[in-house]
Amino acid sequence: MPITIPPPVLRTAAVRFGVDPGGLDALERGGAPDGAVFPCRRDGLDAFLKIKPVAADALDAERDRIDVVRYLRGRIGVLTYLPSLDGHLLEVVADDDGGAVVVTLTQRAPGRHLTMPEDFTPEIIRAWAATLGRIHAAMRHYDGGEHLPTWRDEHAMFLAGCQDDAVRRVWVQLGEALAGLPTDPAGFGVVHNDLHSGNLLLGPDGRMTVLDFDVCARHWYATDLAILLVHPIWDLRRQDPSAIQPFVDTALAAYAAQYPLPAEHLAHVPLLMRYRMALFVLAMAGELGDTPRPPWLAEIRTWVLSGEPVADIRFG
């Protein structure tokens, strides 16, 4: 369910980062379950104040995610974290209920969000996939992130919250299948874990900026590839099925030019595409709560339960 930021928490967060809280009071204080974002200004810069509920035992993981972004700077386009007045990139603010939120401030990056299907061009597909390849090539040599959750933590969290018996059975089966996959460093490591088109900015010079490392985790690199592929493929099934294979070929070629994922790991992309879409169904169910499911979500759920491939695709 969406979160609401209490006014005292919002004011404290703003003050710690040197942001005028008066400019935030008029804004909607709600946000997605993974955090609320408030546009603001500091020192003449456009910025975003992000406030995110977090469990006490997850604070180190949040710090690791900031470290991942800093490590990737210069390798790909990422957001710039601005320090608090005490010099911290992450602040923890307690609320009246005994919980806590983490607060960050990032400088606004140039560019615009991708708009699909208008931006669904070979040039943008290549840039998107190449950016993902550069992430994996860099993370192959990253020795931090020891506090980040793993795919097992992710799977257990969604299993615990699942209220749909049919989807639950599929989710358990997917977990059993994933448990048998290899976890050698060539195909398993720190991944973005949510690099869909909504988490990319396209700059005026054509460069990409990657947003939202909030679910960055230890997972298969093929998971990131599955996320890149499966949502556009789902849309193309109805719009233009003949474009699916050219899209896959374009994306995989651009990705492989930056990071040649071994064939044995590439072979698991179809399984991880199903895992991603099952996770998407579970996540949306959590956000919607008791609200009736929209038809498009029911359609995805039906496919997840079917066991059928999302499309007839060649990988390599």
HELIX and SHEET records of a PDB file:
HELIX    1   1 PRO A    7  ARG A   16  1                                  10    
HELIX    2   2 PRO A   21  GLY A   23  5                                   3    
HELIX    3   3 ALA A   56  ALA A   58  5                                   3    
HELIX    4   4 LEU A   59  LEU A   72  1                                  14    
HELIX    5   5 PRO A  122  MET A  139  1                                  18    
HELIX    6   6 TRP A  151  GLY A  161  1                                  11    
HELIX    7   7 ASP A  165  LEU A  178  1                                  14    
HELIX    8   8 SER A  197  ASN A  199  5                                   3    
HELIX    9   9 TYR A  221  GLN A  239  1                                  19    
HELIX   10  10 PRO A  241  ALA A  243  5                                   3    
HELIX   11  11 ILE A  244  GLN A  258  1                                  15    
HELIX   12  12 ALA A  263  LEU A  266  1                                   4    
HELIX   13  13 VAL A  269  LEU A  288  1                                  20    
HELIX   14  14 PRO A  295  SER A  306  1                                  12    
SHEET    1   A 2 ILE A   3  THR A   4  0                                        
SHEET    2   A 2 GLY A  30  GLY A  31 -1                                        
SHEET    1   B 4 ALA A  36  ARG A  42  0                                        
SHEET    2   B 4 LEU A  45  PRO A  53 -1                                        
SHEET    3   B 4 ALA A 100  GLN A 107 -1                                        
SHEET    4   B 4 THR A  80  LEU A  82 -1                                        
SHEET    1   C 4 ALA A  36  ARG A  42  0                                        
SHEET    2   C 4 LEU A  45  PRO A  53 -1                                        
SHEET    3   C 4 ALA A 100  GLN A 107 -1                                        
SHEET    4   C 4 GLU A  91  ALA A  94 -1                                        
SHEET    1   D 4 GLY A  77  VAL A  78  0                                        
SHEET    2   D 4 MET A 208  VAL A 210  1                                        
SHEET    3   D 4 LEU A 200  LEU A 202 -1                                        
SHEET    4   D 4 ARG A 112  HIS A 113 -1                                        
SHEET    1   E 2 PHE A 188  VAL A 191  0                                        
SHEET    2   E 2 ALA A 217  TRP A 220 -1                                        
END                                                                             
